Amino acid sequence: MSDAILSLQNLHKRFGALQATNDVSLDLRPGEIHALIGPNGAGKSTLIGQIAGSLRPDEGRVYLADTDITTMSIAERARLGLGRSFQVSSLAEPLSVMRNVMMGVQALQSHSFRFWKPVARDQQLLKPAYEALERMQLSHRAWTPVFELSHGERRQVEVACALALKPRALLLDEPMAGLGPEGSAKLTELLEALKLEVPILLIEHDMEAVFRLADRISVLVSGSVIAHGDSQTIKQDPRVREAYLGDSDA
Amino acid sequence: MTNTTSLSKNAAPVTDADSHFDRKGLVQMILLGLLLLLPVAAYFLGHTYYVNLASRVTIIAMAAVGLNLAIGYGGMVSFGHAAYFGLGGYVAGISAYHAFDLTPFMSWPFSVPGSDSLLVVWLAAVVLCALLALAIGAISLRTTGVYFIMITLAFAQMIYYFANSWPTYGGQDGLPIYIRNTLPLVDSTDALTYFLICFTGLVFAMALTSRLMKSRFGAALTMARLNDVRLATAGVSPYPIRLVAFVISAAITGLAGALYADLNGFVSPSMLSWHFSGELMVIVILGGVGRLYGPLAGAVLFVMMETLLGGITEYWQLFLGLVLLGVVLFAKHGVMGWLAGSERNE
């Protein structure tokens, strides 16, 4: 096999008459950001579900490095090093930022059937979690409850949670959604620094960010990948312009 | 429906309990201190009735501590915890019955004699309740929300009707325990001694819950309650975490059931009935869902109302209903939230 960290091979998924994923193959290589774009209803969420483990493909396989993860649970994939963030941020809001990030560290170190030692002063958990927060420039918010954070900060926490897993690949689902220009610029910067260590599969609406960040872009329309290449290729592809950029870029 | 969801979502956030002496610590100390000192005083004043009443409060509080672990900390609204309370009770009753009768409980494939030792009874109650909860939980935890409530209720009712129709152990008439089961070195038939045994059990259950919730397991359980998708994404499967919490919860309630049967010298299917499951839920909600001392505060309030108002009118549950309404509407975190303030997040 290639040196791909994450690869999808001929994925198919149907919901009744709707072919939500139609023979999708793509891969994610070390050091890159691979962006997946597509208009609403293109089947992006369905595809993410199959990569992250909330959906099973009807056909095809998903590999993380050389491991076939097609039938693994969400938690198993996470422990193998697939970190993800959600389109609508999904954190335990009453808890502190630290507590959210610590869970990934905990999962990585051992099973969670440890009943005795308190976590509150467990340096084995605190230190790696703190480091992950520092990477996202969020360590000053470590003990703030998540519900007090701004939208942009929550995005950063999600990425920090994923980093706590020491991931081999990151799956980021519209991390820029709802961020102002400032927040978007900041996150772009952070992701750019991150990609050298962890390759990122980026699902994103924000075209500016995609064209700036992505090394490669795949365009998903009606469940199929209709175009694939770097920013220049995609910008000039007539099918892409028609299907996607045509209406939003006018 | 709304009630149950808010129940699990509003339940205790992760807390950094008793790290310093504050209002909460004071309220907790007073509560526990009164529960310990009043029966001792009553005993030396010759009012055994009140000592037994305190034992009753203590045992019911302990059963509610078990349920609180499932509902308050785990977000699993079990409407069938009477099954474990009753099973614990029947373990005590059946064991005493065979010890008294000198007949074996079973003789094939291996011989199991009865026993009048409390230690044996407690161990058996805990193990059997854990096994029962493992089976019930393994199935019930595949569902959530209203379905979980209903399926736990259904299992408990099956056991209730089974006990009702099993003539060997008294059927619907119940089973008397002629002589209270015994402990080495102490006289368990003495009211105060038995109260102290129950009190130790309650403190043990609360300390266990507290310790558990601060551990890695507790962190995972808290996140399973607040956001199970986040927990899975962080690499921990929620289902086994919930199942183990459910089993521990049932074992605590089952141990309380064994103590209860020995206190009353009697066990009957009413210990298994859904009324009791409901009462335990009421106690947990009254006291404060997901609060360590909530079940204790709830049990004190519940038994006091039952005893004081119940002596005046047989419609005392009408007033219980009003109090419950008040708590749900105005004091979301129950009596403990009202007395000791809301919990701090970490």
Chai-1 contact restraints between the chains, C-beta under 6 A:
chainA,res_idxA,chainB,res_idxB,connection_type,confidence,min_distance_angstrom,max_distance_angstrom,comment,restraint_id
A,I74,B,A232,contact,1.0,0.0,6.0,A-B,restraint_1
A,A75,B,A232,contact,1.0,0.0,6.0,A-B,restraint_2
A,A75,B,G235,contact,1.0,0.0,6.0,A-B,restraint_3
A,A75,B,V236,contact,1.0,0.0,6.0,A-B,restraint_4
A,A75,B,S237,contact,1.0,0.0,6.0,A-B,restraint_5
A,A78,B,T233,contact,1.0,0.0,6.0,A-B,restraint_6
A,A78,B,G235,contact,1.0,0.0,6.0,A-B,restraint_7
A,R79,B,G235,contact,1.0,0.0,6.0,A-B,restraint_8
A,S90,B,V229,contact,1.0,0.0,6.0,A-B,restraint_9
A,S90,B,R230,contact,1.0,0.0,6.0,A-B,restraint_10
A,L91,B,R230,contact,1.0,0.0,6.0,A-B,restraint_11
A,A92,B,M223,contact,1.0,0.0,6.0,A-B,restraint_12
A,A92,B,L226,contact,1.0,0.0,6.0,A-B,restraint_13
A,A92,B,N227,contact,1.0,0.0,6.0,A-B,restraint_14
A,A92,B,R230,contact,1.0,0.0,6.0,A-B,restraint_15
A,P94,B,P13,contact,1.0,0.0,6.0,A-B,restraint_16
A,P94,B,N345,contact,1.0,0.0,6.0,A-B,restraint_17
A,L95,B,V14,contact,1.0,0.0,6.0,A-B,restraint_18
A,S96,B,E346,contact,1.0,0.0,6.0,A-B,restraint_19
A,M103,B,M223,contact,1.0,0.0,6.0,A-B,restraint_20
A,M103,B,A234,contact,1.0,0.0,6.0,A-B,restraint_21
A,G104,B,A234,contact,1.0,0.0,6.0,A-B,restraint_22
A,Q106,B,R216,contact,1.0,0.0,6.0,A-B,restraint_23
A,A107,B,A234,contact,1.0,0.0,6.0,A-B,restraint_24
A,A107,B,G235,contact,1.0,0.0,6.0,A-B,restraint_25
A,A107,B,V236,contact,1.0,0.0,6.0,A-B,restraint_26
A,S112,B,R216,contact,1.0,0.0,6.0,A-B,restraint_27
A,S112,B,F217,contact,1.0,0.0,6.0,A-B,restraint_28
A,S112,B,A220,contact,1.0,0.0,6.0,A-B,restraint_29
A,S112,B,V236,contact,1.0,0.0,6.0,A-B,restraint_30
A,F113,B,F217,contact,1.0,0.0,6.0,A-B,restraint_31
A,R114,B,S215,contact,1.0,0.0,6.0,A-B,restraint_32
A,R114,B,R216,contact,1.0,0.0,6.0,A-B,restraint_33
A,F115,B,L212,contact,1.0,0.0,6.0,A-B,restraint_34
A,F115,B,S215,contact,1.0,0.0,6.0,A-B,restraint_35
A,F115,B,F217,contact,1.0,0.0,6.0,A-B,restraint_36
A,W116,B,S215,contact,1.0,0.0,6.0,A-B,restraint_37
A,P118,B,K214,contact,1.0,0.0,6.0,A-B,restraint_38
A,V119,B,R216,contact,1.0,0.0,6.0,A-B,restraint_39
A,V119,B,A219,contact,1.0,0.0,6.0,A-B,restraint_40
A,P145,B,N345,contact,1.0,0.0,6.0,A-B,restraint_41
A,L165,B,G235,contact,1.0,0.0,6.0,A-B,restraint_42
